[in-house]
């Protein structure tokens, strides 16, 4: 930390102001130390969480399910995929309509 020399035209500081500034400086230094400690703790916690998440490998060896439950699950999956298919179709139709309009305009301009 460097201390700058006062400007020659600067007004002198009274002893009371100097002591207040010294108190403010010491409080700020304490706050900086606390922030550094908190930052170190947060970084340490993030590293621990990353290590824990790296060690979590899941392997499914076997699923025991009756035929009726499997059919019910597949029916639910099929029903759940219908809204997604509708959204994809809408997006594709919008893109194709835009491309069709662009190409139609290009053809009209060419002839």
Order of alpha helices (4+ residues) and beta strands (2+ residues): alpha-alpha
